Amino acid sequence: MEKTNLSLLIFCCFLGVLYAYDTNSKLDARKACVVRPDVPIDKLQGFIDYACGIVNCAAIQVGGACFYPNTITSHASYVLDLVYASRSTCNPEIGTMIGVDPSYGNCKYP
């Protein structure tokens, strides 16, 4: 009986370690492309205007899940990540990569 309990305990510990490793791998895998803080607003607006001709920017339009906060910086970050998700490239002139999901509330980044 004691041997069975020890085997069960070791098995449960193994499953716990395996689950923790798998969960951390998924969390670490998420990267996002967001606006660098030193980029001028007019450059961000130009990027939004250009990129929204290529990708679907409905989420940052009035009524969209990512419209608020209604700032150029917030909208540009969403669009940068949208382009990154579809083309695997982060525009180095205005964007930087981060290792966390920038989603908030109902606004889910790609």
Biopython code that builds the backbone (N, CA, C, O; Angstrom):
import numpy as np
from Bio.PDB.StructureBuilder import StructureBuilder

atoms = [
    (1, "MET", "N", (0.827, -1.203, 0.000)),
    (1, "MET", "CA", (0.000, 0.000, 0.000)),
    (1, "MET", "C", (0.869, 1.265, 0.000)),
    (1, "MET", "O", (0.598, 2.228, -0.716)),
    (2, "GLU", "N", (1.927, 1.229, 0.830)),
    (2, "GLU", "CA", (2.802, 2.384, 0.937)),
    (2, "GLU", "C", (3.527, 2.639, -0.387)),
    (2, "GLU", "O", (3.739, 3.788, -0.773)),
    (3, "LYS", "N", (3.902, 1.566, -1.074)),
    (3, "LYS", "CA", (4.576, 1.683, -2.363)),
    (3, "LYS", "C", (3.637, 2.286, -3.410)),
    (3, "LYS", "O", (4.070, 3.073, -4.251)),
    (4, "THR", "N", (2.356, 1.922, -3.361)),
    (4, "THR", "CA", (1.362, 2.461, -4.279)),
    (4, "THR", "C", (1.176, 3.954, -4.052)),
    (4, "THR", "O", (1.096, 4.725, -5.008)),
    (5, "ASN", "N", (1.107, 4.366, -2.787)),
    (5, "ASN", "CA", (0.944, 5.788, -2.468)),
    (5, "ASN", "C", (2.140, 6.604, -2.942)),
    (5, "ASN", "O", (1.979, 7.708, -3.463)),
    (6, "LEU", "N", (3.341, 6.057, -2.759)),
    (6, "LEU", "CA", (4.540, 6.755, -3.201)),
    (6, "LEU", "C", (4.559, 6.881, -4.728)),
    (6, "LEU", "O", (4.909, 7.934, -5.261)),
    (7, "SER", "N", (4.189, 5.822, -5.420)),
    (7, "SER", "CA", (4.129, 5.861, -6.883)),
    (7, "SER", "C", (3.112, 6.886, -7.365)),
    (7, "SER", "O", (3.363, 7.627, -8.315)),
    (8, "LEU", "N", (1.967, 6.920, -6.704)),
    (8, "LEU", "CA", (0.926, 7.885, -7.061)),
    (8, "LEU", "C", (1.403, 9.314, -6.818)),
    (8, "LEU", "O", (1.150, 10.200, -7.634)),
    (9, "LEU", "N", (2.092, 9.540, -5.703)),
    (9, "LEU", "CA", (2.621, 10.865, -5.387)),
    (9, "LEU", "C", (3.640, 11.306, -6.442)),
    (9, "LEU", "O", (3.600, 12.444, -6.909)),
    (10, "ILE", "N", (4.540, 10.416, -6.811)),
    (10, "ILE", "CA", (5.549, 10.743, -7.823)),
    (10, "ILE", "C", (4.879, 11.035, -9.164)),
    (10, "ILE", "O", (5.263, 11.978, -9.857)),
    (11, "PHE", "N", (3.897, 10.246, -9.525)),
    (11, "PHE", "CA", (3.174, 10.457, -10.776)),
    (11, "PHE", "C", (2.476, 11.818, -10.784)),
    (11, "PHE", "O", (2.534, 12.540, -11.779)),
    (12, "CYS", "N", (1.816, 12.170, -9.678)),
    (12, "CYS", "CA", (1.124, 13.467, -9.590)),
    (12, "CYS", "C", (2.116, 14.627, -9.678)),
    (12, "CYS", "O", (1.836, 15.636, -10.325)),
    (13, "CYS", "N", (3.268, 14.485, -9.031)),
    (13, "CYS", "CA", (4.294, 15.534, -9.117)),
    (13, "CYS", "C", (4.780, 15.689, -10.554)),
    (13, "CYS", "O", (4.972, 16.807, -11.032)),
    (14, "PHE", "N", (4.978, 14.574, -11.234)),
    (14, "PHE", "CA", (5.399, 14.598, -12.632)),
    (14, "PHE", "C", (4.376, 15.334, -13.489)),
    (14, "PHE", "O", (4.741, 16.166, -14.320)),
    (15, "LEU", "N", (3.095, 15.028, -13.287)),
    (15, "LEU", "CA", (2.047, 15.711, -14.052)),
    (15, "LEU", "C", (2.040, 17.208, -13.765)),
    (15, "LEU", "O", (1.849, 18.016, -14.675)),
    (16, "GLY", "N", (2.247, 17.581, -12.501)),
    (16, "GLY", "CA", (2.292, 18.997, -12.139)),
    (16, "GLY", "C", (3.425, 19.727, -12.828)),
    (16, "GLY", "O", (3.239, 20.832, -13.338)),
    (17, "VAL", "N", (4.600, 19.116, -12.847)),
    (17, "VAL", "CA", (5.753, 19.723, -13.519)),
    (17, "VAL", "C", (5.497, 19.820, -15.017)),
    (17, "VAL", "O", (5.790, 20.843, -15.635)),
    (18, "LEU", "N", (4.957, 18.768, -15.594)),
    (18, "LEU", "CA", (4.649, 18.763, -17.023)),
    (18, "LEU", "C", (3.643, 19.859, -17.371)),
    (18, "LEU", "O", (3.818, 20.559, -18.368)),
    (19, "TYR", "N", (2.603, 20.017, -16.572)),
    (19, "TYR", "CA", (1.594, 21.055, -16.803)),
    (19, "TYR", "C", (2.217, 22.443, -16.691)),
    (19, "TYR", "O", (1.967, 23.306, -17.533)),
    (20, "ALA", "N", (3.028, 22.661, -15.657)),
    (20, "ALA", "CA", (3.658, 23.971, -15.467)),
    (20, "ALA", "C", (4.576, 24.303, -16.638)),
    (20, "ALA", "O", (4.592, 25.444, -17.100)),
    (21, "TYR", "N", (5.330, 23.339, -17.120)),
    (21, "TYR", "CA", (6.218, 23.568, -18.259)),
    (21, "TYR", "C", (5.417, 23.920, -19.498)),
    (21, "TYR", "O", (5.765, 24.862, -20.210)),
    (22, "ASP", "N", (4.354, 23.185, -19.768)),
    (22, "ASP", "CA", (3.525, 23.430, -20.944)),
    (22, "ASP", "C", (2.865, 24.800, -20.865)),
    (22, "ASP", "O", (2.816, 25.513, -21.868)),
    (23, "THR", "N", (2.359, 25.184, -19.703)),
    (23, "THR", "CA", (1.707, 26.483, -19.523)),
    (23, "THR", "C", (2.710, 27.614, -19.725)),
    (23, "THR", "O", (2.409, 28.588, -20.414)),
    (24, "ASN", "N", (3.894, 27.499, -19.135)),
    (24, "ASN", "CA", (4.906, 28.543, -19.293)),
    (24, "ASN", "C", (5.376, 28.653, -20.729)),
    (24, "ASN", "O", (5.649, 29.760, -21.195)),
    (25, "SER", "N", (5.480, 27.559, -21.440)),
    (25, "SER", "CA", (5.894, 27.600, -22.838)),
    (25, "SER", "C", (4.910, 28.399, -23.665)),
    (25, "SER", "O", (5.311, 29.183, -24.526)),
    (26, "LYS", "N", (3.624, 28.209, -23.411)),
    (26, "LYS", "CA", (2.610, 28.936, -24.168)),
    (26, "LYS", "C", (2.635, 30.417, -23.831)),
    (26, "LYS", "O", (2.463, 31.255, -24.716)),
    (27, "LEU", "N", (2.849, 30.753, -22.556)),
    (27, "LEU", "CA", (2.878, 32.155, -22.171)),
    (27, "LEU", "C", (4.098, 32.856, -22.755)),
    (27, "LEU", "O", (4.001, 33.989, -23.227)),
    (28, "ASP", "N", (5.240, 32.188, -22.725)),
    (28, "ASP", "CA", (6.459, 32.795, -23.228)),
    (28, "ASP", "C", (6.452, 32.942, -24.738)),
    (28, "ASP", "O", (7.179, 33.775, -25.279)),
    (29, "ALA", "N", (5.652, 32.156, -25.423)),
    (29, "ALA", "CA", (5.636, 32.172, -26.879)),
    (29, "ALA", "C", (4.956, 33.417, -27.441)),
    (29, "ALA", "O", (5.207, 33.768, -28.594)),
    (30, "ARG", "N", (4.115, 34.089, -26.680)),
    (30, "ARG", "CA", (3.378, 35.251, -27.174)),
    (30, "ARG", "C", (4.286, 36.458, -27.250)),
    (30, "ARG", "O", (4.845, 36.899, -26.247)),
    (31, "LYS", "N", (4.422, 36.975, -28.434)),
    (31, "LYS", "CA", (5.166, 38.208, -28.675)),
    (31, "LYS", "C", (4.220, 39.174, -29.370)),
    (31, "LYS", "O", (3.310, 38.760, -30.088)),
    (32, "ALA", "N", (4.438, 40.446, -29.153)),
    (32, "ALA", "CA", (3.609, 41.460, -29.799)),
    (32, "ALA", "C", (4.499, 42.605, -30.260)),
    (32, "ALA", "O", (5.548, 42.876, -29.674)),
    (33, "CYS", "N", (4.060, 43.264, -31.317)),
    (33, "CYS", "CA", (4.746, 44.437, -31.849)),
    (33, "CYS", "C", (3.910, 45.655, -31.458)),
    (33, "CYS", "O", (2.748, 45.763, -31.849)),
    (34, "VAL", "N", (4.493, 46.560, -30.697)),
    (34, "VAL", "CA", (3.769, 47.749, -30.234)),
    (34, "VAL", "C", (4.599, 49.002, -30.507)),
    (34, "VAL", "O", (5.783, 48.916, -30.836)),
    (35, "VAL", "N", (3.972, 50.148, -30.370)),
    (35, "VAL", "CA", (4.596, 51.442, -30.648)),
    (35, "VAL", "C", (5.743, 51.734, -29.679)),
    (35, "VAL", "O", (5.634, 51.517, -28.472)),
    (36, "ARG", "N", (6.845, 52.231, -30.246)),
    (36, "ARG", "CA", (7.933, 52.744, -29.414)),
    (36, "ARG", "C", (7.495, 54.095, -28.854)),
    (36, "ARG", "O", (6.842, 54.864, -29.560)),
    (37, "PRO", "N", (7.835, 54.402, -27.611)),
    (37, "PRO", "CA", (7.365, 55.649, -26.993)),
    (37, "PRO", "C", (7.966, 56.925, -27.573)),
    (37, "PRO", "O", (7.444, 58.010, -27.320)),
    (38, "ASP", "N", (9.045, 56.828, -28.340)),
    (38, "ASP", "CA", (9.714, 58.021, -28.865)),
    (38, "ASP", "C", (9.256, 58.429, -30.264)),
    (38, "ASP", "O", (9.804, 59.366, -30.844)),
    (39, "VAL", "N", (8.267, 57.742, -30.807)),
    (39, "VAL", "CA", (7.839, 58.008, -32.185)),
    (39, "VAL", "C", (6.811, 59.143, -32.212)),
    (39, "VAL", "O", (5.848, 59.117, -31.445)),
    (40, "PRO", "N", (7.005, 60.143, -33.089)),
    (40, "PRO", "CA", (6.059, 61.264, -33.181)),
    (40, "PRO", "C", (4.668, 60.803, -33.648)),
    (40, "PRO", "O", (4.536, 59.855, -34.423)),
    (41, "ILE", "N", (3.653, 61.492, -33.162)),
    (41, "ILE", "CA", (2.253, 61.166, -33.465)),
    (41, "ILE", "C", (1.982, 61.203, -34.970)),
    (41, "ILE", "O", (1.268, 60.341, -35.483)),
    (42, "ASP", "N", (2.536, 62.181, -35.684)),
    (42, "ASP", "CA", (2.263, 62.271, -37.123)),
    (42, "ASP", "C", (2.803, 61.056, -37.883)),
    (42, "ASP", "O", (2.202, 60.621, -38.865)),
    (43, "LYS", "N", (3.922, 60.516, -37.435)),
    (43, "LYS", "CA", (4.472, 59.319, -38.064)),
    (43, "LYS", "C", (3.563, 58.112, -37.788)),
    (43, "LYS", "O", (3.364, 57.266, -38.660)),
    (44, "LEU", "N", (3.016, 58.041, -36.570)),
    (44, "LEU", "CA", (2.090, 56.953, -36.225)),
    (44, "LEU", "C", (0.815, 57.044, -37.053)),
    (44, "LEU", "O", (0.306, 56.033, -37.537)),
    (45, "GLN", "N", (0.303, 58.264, -37.212)),
    (45, "GLN", "CA", (-0.919, 58.440, -38.003)),
    (45, "GLN", "C", (-0.678, 58.035, -39.452)),
    (45, "GLN", "O", (-1.535, 57.404, -40.070)),
    (46, "GLY", "N", (0.464, 58.389, -39.990)),
    (46, "GLY", "CA", (0.803, 57.983, -41.355)),
    (46, "GLY", "C", (0.854, 56.467, -41.493)),
    (46, "GLY", "O", (0.406, 55.909, -42.495)),
    (47, "PHE", "N", (1.403, 55.807, -40.478)),
    (47, "PHE", "CA", (1.449, 54.348, -40.512)),
    (47, "PHE", "C", (0.045, 53.752, -40.470)),
    (47, "PHE", "O", (-0.256, 52.818, -41.213)),
    (48, "ILE", "N", (-0.811, 54.286, -39.608)),
    (48, "ILE", "CA", (-2.195, 53.790, -39.520)),
    (48, "ILE", "C", (-2.883, 53.943, -40.869)),
    (48, "ILE", "O", (-3.512, 53.006, -41.360)),
    (49, "ASP", "N", (-2.765, 55.124, -41.467)),
    (49, "ASP", "CA", (-3.411, 55.381, -42.759)),
    (49, "ASP", "C", (-2.931, 54.390, -43.822)),
    (49, "ASP", "O", (-3.733, 53.866, -44.596)),
    (50, "TYR", "N", (-1.638, 54.142, -43.856)),
    (50, "TYR", "CA", (-1.074, 53.210, -44.835)),
    (50, "TYR", "C", (-1.501, 51.768, -44.531)),
    (50, "TYR", "O", (-2.020, 51.076, -45.406)),
    (51, "ALA", "N", (-1.286, 51.325, -43.306)),
    (51, "ALA", "CA", (-1.516, 49.919, -42.953)),
    (51, "ALA", "C", (-2.983, 49.528, -43.037)),
    (51, "ALA", "O", (-3.301, 48.388, -43.376)),
    (52, "CYS", "N", (-3.881, 50.460, -42.734)),
    (52, "CYS", "CA", (-5.310, 50.126, -42.786)),
    (52, "CYS", "C", (-5.802, 49.951, -44.221)),
    (52, "CYS", "O", (-6.932, 49.514, -44.440)),
    (53, "GLY", "N", (-4.970, 50.286, -45.185)),
    (53, "GLY", "CA", (-5.272, 49.965, -46.574)),
    (53, "GLY", "C", (-4.870, 48.538, -46.923)),
    (53, "GLY", "O", (-5.219, 48.026, -47.986)),
    (54, "ILE", "N", (-4.135, 47.905, -46.021)),
    (54, "ILE", "CA", (-3.634, 46.550, -46.252)),
    (54, "ILE", "C", (-4.311, 45.522, -45.341)),
    (54, "ILE", "O", (-4.649, 44.422, -45.779)),
    (55, "VAL", "N", (-4.505, 45.890, -44.071)),
    (55, "VAL", "CA", (-5.113, 44.971, -43.095)),
    (55, "VAL", "C", (-6.464, 45.519, -42.646)),
    (55, "VAL", "O", (-6.766, 46.693, -42.861)),
    (56, "ASN", "N", (-7.261, 44.682, -42.032)),
    (56, "ASN", "CA", (-8.595, 45.067, -41.570)),
    (56, "ASN", "C", (-8.507, 45.779, -40.224)),
    (56, "ASN", "O", (-8.212, 45.156, -39.204)),
    (57, "CYS", "N", (-8.760, 47.068, -40.226)),
    (57, "CYS", "CA", (-8.651, 47.884, -39.016)),
    (57, "CYS", "C", (-9.997, 48.140, -38.338)),
    (57, "CYS", "O", (-10.135, 49.115, -37.599)),
    (58, "ALA", "N", (-10.976, 47.294, -38.574)),
    (58, "ALA", "CA", (-12.313, 47.496, -38.002)),
    (58, "ALA", "C", (-12.286, 47.602, -36.481)),
    (58, "ALA", "O", (-13.112, 48.309, -35.903)),
    (59, "ALA", "N", (-11.361, 46.918, -35.828)),
    (59, "ALA", "CA", (-11.323, 46.916, -34.358)),
    (59, "ALA", "C", (-11.007, 48.286, -33.771)),
    (59, "ALA", "O", (-11.370, 48.559, -32.627)),
    (60, "ILE", "N", (-10.332, 49.162, -34.537)),
    (60, "ILE", "CA", (-9.996, 50.489, -34.002)),
    (60, "ILE", "C", (-10.948, 51.572, -34.496)),
    (60, "ILE", "O", (-10.762, 52.749, -34.187)),
    (61, "GLN", "N", (-11.955, 51.187, -35.254)),
    (61, "GLN", "CA", (-12.965, 52.141, -35.723)),
    (61, "GLN", "C", (-14.002, 52.362, -34.618)),
    (61, "GLN", "O", (-14.093, 51.562, -33.687)),
    (62, "VAL", "N", (-14.775, 53.430, -34.716)),
    (62, "VAL", "CA", (-15.833, 53.703, -33.734)),
    (62, "VAL", "C", (-16.711, 52.462, -33.602)),
    (62, "VAL", "O", (-17.181, 51.913, -34.598)),
    (63, "GLY", "N", (-16.925, 52.033, -32.372)),
    (63, "GLY", "CA", (-17.720, 50.834, -32.109)),
    (63, "GLY", "C", (-16.906, 49.554, -32.093)),
    (63, "GLY", "O", (-17.415, 48.504, -31.701)),
    (64, "GLY", "N", (-15.642, 49.624, -32.516)),
    (64, "GLY", "CA", (-14.778, 48.440, -32.519)),
    (64, "GLY", "C", (-14.272, 48.122, -31.121)),
    (64, "GLY", "O", (-14.250, 48.991, -30.250)),
    (65, "ALA", "N", (-13.873, 46.895, -30.913)),
    (65, "ALA", "CA", (-13.435, 46.437, -29.590)),
    (65, "ALA", "C", (-12.194, 47.168, -29.084)),
    (65, "ALA", "O", (-11.964, 47.222, -27.876)),
    (66, "CYS", "N", (-11.392, 47.728, -29.987)),
    (66, "CYS", "CA", (-10.148, 48.400, -29.592)),
    (66, "CYS", "C", (-10.173, 49.905, -29.872)),
    (66, "CYS", "O", (-9.124, 50.546, -29.920)),
    (67, "PHE", "N", (-11.374, 50.465, -30.056)),
    (67, "PHE", "CA", (-11.468, 51.909, -30.311)),
    (67, "PHE", "C", (-10.999, 52.711, -29.096)),
    (67, "PHE", "O", (-10.303, 53.716, -29.247)),
    (68, "TYR", "N", (-11.374, 52.274, -27.902)),
    (68, "TYR", "CA", (-10.938, 52.958, -26.671)),
    (68, "TYR", "C", (-9.725, 52.253, -26.100)),
    (68, "TYR", "O", (-9.690, 51.023, -26.089)),
    (69, "PRO", "N", (-8.735, 52.979, -25.629)),
    (69, "PRO", "CA", (-8.700, 54.434, -25.605)),
    (69, "PRO", "C", (-8.520, 54.997, -27.017)),
    (69, "PRO", "O", (-7.748, 54.473, -27.820)),
    (70, "ASN", "N", (-9.231, 56.044, -27.285)),
    (70, "ASN", "CA", (-9.228, 56.663, -28.605)),
    (70, "ASN", "C", (-8.000, 57.563, -28.747)),
    (70, "ASN", "O", (-8.104, 58.790, -28.746)),
    (71, "THR", "N", (-6.842, 56.924, -28.868)),
    (71, "THR", "CA", (-5.589, 57.661, -29.053)),
    (71, "THR", "C", (-4.856, 57.082, -30.260)),
    (71, "THR", "O", (-5.007, 55.908, -30.596)),
    (72, "ILE", "N", (-4.080, 57.912, -30.884)),
    (72, "ILE", "CA", (-3.304, 57.462, -32.038)),
    (72, "ILE", "C", (-2.300, 56.392, -31.606)),
    (72, "ILE", "O", (-2.089, 55.413, -32.322)),
    (73, "THR", "N", (-1.690, 56.574, -30.453)),
    (73, "THR", "CA", (-0.712, 55.602, -29.963)),
    (73, "THR", "C", (-1.340, 54.232, -29.754)),
    (73, "THR", "O", (-0.777, 53.219, -30.169)),
    (74, "SER", "N", (-2.490, 54.198, -29.118)),
    (74, "SER", "CA", (-3.176, 52.926, -28.877)),
    (74, "SER", "C", (-3.586, 52.262, -30.184)),
    (74, "SER", "O", (-3.382, 51.063, -30.373)),
    (75, "HIS", "N", (-4.161, 53.044, -31.078)),
    (75, "HIS", "CA", (-4.587, 52.499, -32.371)),
    (75, "HIS", "C", (-3.387, 52.004, -33.180)),
    (75, "HIS", "O", (-3.453, 50.948, -33.809)),
    (76, "ALA", "N", (-2.296, 52.764, -33.162)),
    (76, "ALA", "CA", (-1.103, 52.360, -33.912)),
    (76, "ALA", "C", (-0.515, 51.064, -33.354)),
    (76, "ALA", "O", (-0.042, 50.223, -34.119)),
    (77, "SER", "N", (-0.538, 50.898, -32.044)),
    (77, "SER", "CA", (-0.033, 49.655, -31.452)),
    (77, "SER", "C", (-0.854, 48.463, -31.913)),
    (77, "SER", "O", (-0.304, 47.413, -32.245)),
    (78, "TYR", "N", (-2.165, 48.627, -31.933)),
    (78, "TYR", "CA", (-3.021, 47.528, -32.394)),
    (78, "TYR", "C", (-2.718, 47.190, -33.857)),
    (78, "TYR", "O", (-2.576, 46.021, -34.215)),
    (79, "VAL", "N", (-2.623, 48.222, -34.694)),
    (79, "VAL", "CA", (-2.378, 48.001, -36.123)),
    (79, "VAL", "C", (-0.982, 47.409, -36.351)),
    (79, "VAL", "O", (-0.815, 46.535, -37.202)),
    (80, "LEU", "N", (0.011, 47.873, -35.605)),
    (80, "LEU", "CA", (1.354, 47.295, -35.715)),
    (80, "LEU", "C", (1.318, 45.797, -35.438)),
    (80, "LEU", "O", (1.925, 45.010, -36.164)),
    (81, "ASP", "N", (0.606, 45.409, -34.385)),
    (81, "ASP", "CA", (0.538, 43.994, -34.045)),
    (81, "ASP", "C", (-0.286, 43.216, -35.065)),
    (81, "ASP", "O", (-0.013, 42.045, -35.329)),
    (82, "LEU", "N", (-1.286, 43.866, -35.631)),
    (82, "LEU", "CA", (-2.085, 43.232, -36.682)),
    (82, "LEU", "C", (-1.205, 42.922, -37.902)),
    (82, "LEU", "O", (-1.284, 41.836, -38.476)),
    (83, "VAL", "N", (-0.376, 43.883, -38.281)),
    (83, "VAL", "CA", (0.555, 43.671, -39.394)),
    (83, "VAL", "C", (1.573, 42.591, -39.021)),
    (83, "VAL", "O", (1.896, 41.726, -39.835)),
    (84, "TYR", "N", (2.070, 42.647, -37.793)),
    (84, "TYR", "CA", (3.025, 41.637, -37.339)),
    (84, "TYR", "C", (2.407, 40.235, -37.406)),
    (84, "TYR", "O", (3.059, 39.289, -37.848)),
    (85, "ALA", "N", (1.166, 40.106, -36.973)),
    (85, "ALA", "CA", (0.493, 38.802, -36.978)),
    (85, "ALA", "C", (0.285, 38.274, -38.394)),
    (85, "ALA", "O", (0.361, 37.068, -38.628)),
    (86, "SER", "N", (0.023, 39.175, -39.333)),
    (86, "SER", "CA", (-0.259, 38.716, -40.695)),
    (86, "SER", "C", (0.988, 38.585, -41.567)),
    (86, "SER", "O", (0.995, 37.813, -42.525)),
    (87, "ARG", "N", (2.039, 39.331, -41.242)),
    (87, "ARG", "CA", (3.233, 39.339, -42.102)),
    (87, "ARG", "C", (4.524, 38.979, -41.380)),
    (87, "ARG", "O", (5.590, 38.931, -41.995)),
    (88, "SER", "N", (4.433, 38.728, -40.091)),
    (88, "SER", "CA", (5.607, 38.359, -39.276)),
    (88, "SER", "C", (6.726, 39.390, -39.338)),
    (88, "SER", "O", (7.907, 39.043, -39.308)),
    (89, "THR", "N", (6.343, 40.660, -39.426)),
    (89, "THR", "CA", (7.344, 41.716, -39.426)),
    (89, "THR", "C", (6.872, 42.871, -38.547)),
    (89, "THR", "O", (5.719, 43.294, -38.616)),
    (90, "CYS", "N", (7.790, 43.369, -37.719)),
    (90, "CYS", "CA", (7.504, 44.512, -36.851)),
    (90, "CYS", "C", (8.290, 45.692, -37.406)),
    (90, "CYS", "O", (9.519, 45.650, -37.463)),
    (91, "ASN", "N", (7.589, 46.739, -37.815)),
    (91, "ASN", "CA", (8.223, 47.915, -38.409)),
    (91, "ASN", "C", (9.197, 48.534, -37.399)),
    (91, "ASN", "O", (8.752, 49.111, -36.407)),
    (92, "PRO", "N", (10.512, 48.429, -37.625)),
    (92, "PRO", "CA", (11.482, 48.909, -36.643)),
    (92, "PRO", "C", (11.535, 50.430, -36.508)),
    (92, "PRO", "O", (12.073, 50.943, -35.527)),
    (93, "GLU", "N", (10.985, 51.150, -37.476)),
    (93, "GLU", "CA", (10.984, 52.612, -37.391)),
    (93, "GLU", "C", (10.015, 53.121, -36.331)),
    (93, "GLU", "O", (10.226, 54.191, -35.759)),
    (94, "ILE", "N", (8.956, 52.363, -36.066)),
    (94, "ILE", "CA", (7.965, 52.833, -35.095)),
    (94, "ILE", "C", (7.605, 51.798, -34.035)),
    (94, "ILE", "O", (6.965, 52.133, -33.038)),
    (95, "GLY", "N", (8.009, 50.547, -34.237)),
    (95, "GLY", "CA", (7.588, 49.492, -33.324)),
    (95, "GLY", "C", (8.716, 48.807, -32.597)),
    (95, "GLY", "O", (9.884, 48.913, -32.971)),
    (96, "THR", "N", (8.340, 48.102, -31.547)),
    (96, "THR", "CA", (9.269, 47.288, -30.776)),
    (96, "THR", "C", (8.546, 46.027, -30.327)),
    (96, "THR", "O", (7.331, 46.035, -30.128)),
    (97, "MET", "N", (9.291, 44.956, -30.171)),
    (97, "MET", "CA", (8.701, 43.697, -29.744)),
    (97, "MET", "C", (8.647, 43.633, -28.218)),
    (97, "MET", "O", (9.574, 44.057, -27.528)),
    (98, "ILE", "N", (7.540, 43.092, -27.713)),
    (98, "ILE", "CA", (7.405, 42.848, -26.284)),
    (98, "ILE", "C", (7.016, 41.389, -26.088)),
    (98, "ILE", "O", (6.509, 40.743, -27.005)),
    (99, "GLY", "N", (7.252, 40.885, -24.906)),
    (99, "GLY", "CA", (6.988, 39.477, -24.624)),
    (99, "GLY", "C", (5.722, 39.214, -23.853)),
    (99, "GLY", "O", (5.574, 38.151, -23.249)),
    (100, "VAL", "N", (4.799, 40.164, -23.860)),
    (100, "VAL", "CA", (3.523, 39.975, -23.165)),
    (100, "VAL", "C", (2.378, 40.318, -24.105)),
    (100, "VAL", "O", (2.550, 41.054, -25.077)),
    (101, "ASP", "N", (1.239, 39.787, -23.807)),
    (101, "ASP", "CA", (0.046, 40.062, -24.608)),
    (101, "ASP", "C", (-0.521, 41.421, -24.194)),
    (101, "ASP", "O", (-0.909, 41.589, -23.038)),
    (102, "PRO", "N", (-0.580, 42.393, -25.104)),
    (102, "PRO", "CA", (-1.077, 43.725, -24.755)),
    (102, "PRO", "C", (-2.603, 43.847, -24.752)),
    (102, "PRO", "O", (-3.132, 44.941, -24.556)),
    (103, "SER", "N", (-3.305, 42.753, -24.965)),
    (103, "SER", "CA", (-4.775, 42.782, -24.979)),
    (103, "SER", "C", (-5.313, 43.332, -23.659)),
    (103, "SER", "O", (-4.687, 43.183, -22.609)),
    (104, "TYR", "N", (-6.472, 43.965, -23.728)),
    (104, "TYR", "CA", (-7.114, 44.514, -22.530)),
    (104, "TYR", "C", (-8.617, 44.475, -22.733)),
    (104, "TYR", "O", (-9.101, 44.669, -23.848)),
    (105, "GLY", "N", (-9.358, 44.225, -21.664)),
    (105, "GLY", "CA", (-10.822, 44.184, -21.756)),
    (105, "GLY", "C", (-11.282, 43.333, -22.921)),
    (105, "GLY", "O", (-10.861, 42.186, -23.072)),
    (106, "ASN", "N", (-12.158, 43.906, -23.752)),
    (106, "ASN", "CA", (-12.653, 43.200, -24.937)),
    (106, "ASN", "C", (-11.723, 43.333, -26.139)),
    (106, "ASN", "O", (-11.952, 42.703, -27.172)),
    (107, "CYS", "N", (-10.690, 44.137, -26.014)),
    (107, "CYS", "CA", (-9.736, 44.335, -27.111)),
    (107, "CYS", "C", (-8.690, 43.228, -27.073)),
    (107, "CYS", "O", (-7.808, 43.210, -26.213)),
    (108, "LYS", "N", (-8.807, 42.318, -28.012)),
    (108, "LYS", "CA", (-7.873, 41.192, -28.098)),
    (108, "LYS", "C", (-6.926, 41.426, -29.271)),
    (108, "LYS", "O", (-7.344, 41.483, -30.428)),
    (109, "TYR", "N", (-5.659, 41.558, -28.949)),
    (109, "TYR", "CA", (-4.657, 41.719, -30.002)),
    (109, "TYR", "C", (-4.537, 40.414, -30.777)),
    (109, "TYR", "O", (-4.759, 39.337, -30.223)),
    (110, "PRO", "N", (-4.185, 40.508, -32.061)),
    (110, "PRO", "CA", (-4.106, 39.288, -32.889)),
    (110, "PRO", "C", (-3.089, 38.280, -32.361)),
    (110, "PRO", "O", (-2.914, 37.213, -32.951)),
]
sb = StructureBuilder()
sb.init_structure("model")
sb.init_model(0)
sb.init_chain("A")
sb.init_seg("    ")
for serial, (resi, resn, name, xyz) in enumerate(atoms, 1):
    if name == "N":
        sb.init_residue(resn, " ", resi, " ")
    sb.init_atom(name, np.array(xyz, "f"), 0.0, 1.0, " ", f" {name:<3s}", serial, name[0])
structure = sb.get_structure()
